[in-house]
Amino acid sequence: MKRVFSIGGLFIFGLGALAQANFPQADISNGLIHARLYLPDTATGYYRSTRFDWAGVIPSLEYKGHSFFGQWFPRYAPTINDAIMGPVESFSPIGYDKAAAGGDFVEIGVGILTRPDTTRYSPFRYYPIRNPGTWKIRTSKTGIEFRHTLDDHYIYTKTVALTKGKPELVITHHLHNTGSQPIVTDVFDHNFFVTDSTDLAPGIVLKFPFTLRADGMTGPTDLAAINGDSISILRSFAPRESVYAVLHGYNDSSADYDIRLENHLTGAGVHITADRPFSRLVYWGSIHTLCPEPYIHVSVAPGETFTWTLRYEFYTLNTRP
């Protein structure tokens, strides 16, 4: 049976306290994968900040004794922009540059926000939410549908579902433009993987189907290296260390949206594909998480709908010498 929900002080938690917090949530399973999702709620939801889409937050996903997501950050509050878990997505803001101080702009999956001053937009800043829109959520045993309506702007539907008989998570998106102006933005998936709660160390690898080139690299040069089609971790990370780079080498075909993250220390692997091409590709890593960050360009005329689908296939590796 499906259930339908309509959802119209700052607390800091440590890792243990967060695990015990009672946020709106739902569990899904197909017998192979078991996952928990936090549900959007303007009053008591786990995530109430303004960088990421509120739908599809996954604090835990398990397959064959392996875990793939979890808390990677040191402190939590609902309005910290990066205090979020799972294969979460973020849209570029719409209308921020044209808005005056005190004016409005739109963040898909969040609502209508207020530009407080004339400084440049920052994804690391919280912006006041003037209108959070309306969320409707349908849950079933194997999936959850999130529908976010922002009147005179869009209807955004995101479904997170497990495939019958396969170790696969599928995230489908439909963005219907109900406004009078085109919606033009980019959406990226941050993919906060925390495989088996393992800190980054040699044996954790990102793989792509093309030879990689990189620019804009930041962080110590002895942390990670690009070797052909792969990015390998060279040494363990210290608590405040991180790496980042913009990646090149892909073409304009969705076939290149093909990413593997493999943890050869524990035997956990995940394969990500999509039905849209990259518009940009970066990667970022810190002590607890390694994140391939693929972007998709979104352009929707008034009255039209733009769709895209992401697929996550989970698998295991032979870790014996």
N, C-alpha and C positions, 0 to 999 in steps of 0.2 A: 504494500500500500504506500502511496506517496503522500507526503505531508507538505502543506503550503504555509509559508510564513510571510507576513507583510511587516517590514521593519522601517519604520520611518527614520579637581584635585589631581594631581599627578602622583602616581605610585611607582616606586622603583623596586624591582624584584631581582633577587639573585637567581642563580640557575635552579636551585632546589625549590624556592618559593614559586617560581613561574610554573613548574610542573604541576603544582597543586592548585593553581588558580582555576576558577570555574567560569570559563568563557563559553558563550554559545558555540556549540560544536556538533558535528555529526561524524559517524564512522561509516566507511564503505568497505566492501570486500567482495571479491569474486572467487574466494576459496584459495587463490594463489597469492594475491596481494591484499594486505590489510592497511588501510590508511585512515587517518583522522584529519578532518578539516575544521578550521575555525570559520564561523559564519559572520557576515557583516551585521553590525548593530551599532547605531549611533550612540547608544548610552553605555553598553557593556561589552562591546566587541573587543576582541584581542587587539586588532589594528584599527586605529582611528586617526592616522596621520595622512599626509598629503602627497607622498611620493609614489606609492604603489597602489594599483587597483586592489580594492578591498576583497575581491572574490578570489577564491582558490588558494588561500593560505593553508599550507600543509605542514603541521608541526611534526608529523611522523608518517612514514611509509615503510612497510616491512615486506620483504620477499625472501623466502628460503633462509630465514635466520639472519638476514642482513637488513640494516636500516640505512636509509638514504637521505633523510632530512632531520633537522633538529636545531637547537639553539646554538648559533655560532658567535653571538655577540655577548659582551660582558654584562650589560645591564639592560633592563627593559622598562619602558613606560608606553602606554598606548599611543602617545603622540610623538615618539621618537621615530623619525622617518625610515630608518633602516632596521628597526626592531621587528623583523618579519622573517618568516621561514617558508621554504618550499620553492617551487618553480614559479615564483611570483613575477608579475609583469607591471611595467611602468610605461605610461604614454607621455610623449612630449606635451607640455602645456599648450592649450589653444587660446590665442588672444592675449597672452601675457604682454607681449611687446607693444601692443596697441592700447592696452589699458593704462589709464592715468593712475596715480597714487589714489587709493580708495576705490578704484574701479574693479570690475569683475573679469575673471578668466575661467576657463574650464579645464578640469583634469578628469579624463574619462575614467570611470570606475571609482571616482571620489565625489565629484559634484562641482558646484560653482564656488570658486574661491575668490578671496579678496587680495588684490595687490596692495600691500601696505605702504610702499614707498617707491622711489624711482630706481632702486638698485636692480641689477640684473637678476634674472630668475636663478635660483639655486635649488637643486634637488635635495639638498641637505637641510633645507629650512622648512619649518612648519608655516603654512599659510592658513589664515582663518577661513573656515568653511561657512559660507553664507547660506548655501542650499545644498544639502546632501542628497537630494533626489529621493527616490523610493526604491527599496529593494524588495523583490519577491523571490523566494527560494523554494525549490521543490527538491525533496530528497527521496531517494530510493535505496535499495540495498547496495546497488553497485555504482551509484552516481548521484551528483548534485547539480541542479541547474540554478544558476544565479541570473536574475534579470534586474538590471539597473535602468530606471527610467528617469531622465532629466528632461522635463517638459520643455518643448520648443528647441531641443538640442539633439537628443538621441535616445534610442532604446538599445542597450548593450546586453547581449545574452552570452553567458559563458557557461559551458557545461564541462564538468570534470567527471569522467566516467572510466570504469575498468572494463576491459574487453573480456567477454565470456571465453573461458578456457585458455586465455593467454596471459602472460605476465606483462601486461601493457596498460598504461594509463594514457587516455586520450583527452586532450583539452580542445574543445571547439569553440569558436567565437563568431558571433554575428553582431555587427555594428550597423544599425539602421539610422540614417540621418533624418530626423524629424524637424530640423531647422530650415532656415531659408538660405544658409550659406554652406559652401563645401566644408567638410571636415578633412583637414590635412594634418597628419601627425606621423610620428614613428612610435612603434611599441617595441620594447625589448624585454626579454625574459632574463632575469638575473640568475636563475638556477643556483640557489644557495645549497649546493650539495654538501652534506656532512656524512660521508660513508662510514658506517659502523663506528661513529663517534671518534674516528681517527684524525689526529692532527696531521697537517700536511708534512710529508716526508718522502724520501726516495721510494719509488714504487707506485706512486700515484701519477697518472698520465691522462692527458687530453689528446684525442686523435681526430683528424679531419680527413676528407677524401682528396685533398689537394696539398701542394707544397706551400708552406706558410712563409709569409714575410711579415715583419712587424715594424711599427714605428711608434713614437710617443711612449717608449718604455720607461717605467719608473720602478724604483725599488732596487735593493741590492742585486748585483748582477750574478751572484753565486746562488740565488734561490731557485731559479728555474731557467730552463734553456729550451730553445726551439731546435728540433732536429727533424728536418724534412717536413713530414705531415703531422708531427706530434709536439706537444709541450710536456716536458718532464720536470718533476720536482727534483732538485739537486741535493738539498739538505733540509733539515727540520727548520721550521719558522720559529722565531722568537715572538713573544706576545704582541708586540707593536709593529712587526714587520709585515709588509704586503708587496705584491707585484701587480703590475698593470701594463697592458699593451694593446694598441689597435692592430688588428690582424688583417692581412690581405692575402690574395691568391685565389679567391673564389670567383665564380662567374655569375651571371644573372639567371641561372637556372635553380629551381628549387631542389634539384638533385644534390647540390653542394651543401644544402642545409642538412648535414649528416655529421653528427658529433657523437663521439664516444668518450665517456669518462670511466676509467678503469682503476680500481684500487687493487694492485697486485699484492698488497700486504694482507688483505683480508679475503679477497676473491669476489668483491662486489663490482658489478658493471652496469652501466646504463647507456642506451643508444637512443639518441634524439633525432627525429626527422620532422619535416614540415612540408606543407603544400605551397609555400610561398618562398621566394628567394631572400637571401640576406640583403638588407640595405646598408648594413654596417655590422662589424663583428669585432668584439673586444674580449679580453679575458682579464679576470681579477682573482687574486688569491690572498688569503690571510691565514693565520695560524690554524683555524678550524674549518675553512671552506675553500673549495676551488670552483670558480664560477665561469663557465663559458657564457658570454652575454651576446646572443644574436638579436639583431634588430630586423623588423619588417616595416616597410613603408605602407602607410594607410592613407587612402584618398577616397572620399565618399561624397558624391554629389547629393544635393537635397532629394529626398525621396528614395534614394538608392541604399543598398546594403552591401557591406564589405565583409567577407568571411575569410577565416584562416584556421588551420588545424595543426596542432602540435601532438606528436606521438612519442611516448617514453616507453621503451622496451627494456625491462630489467632482466639481468642474466647473472650467472656466476662464472668465475674463472677457476682454473686449476692452479692453486698456489704452491703446489709441491715442487721442490727443486727438480 
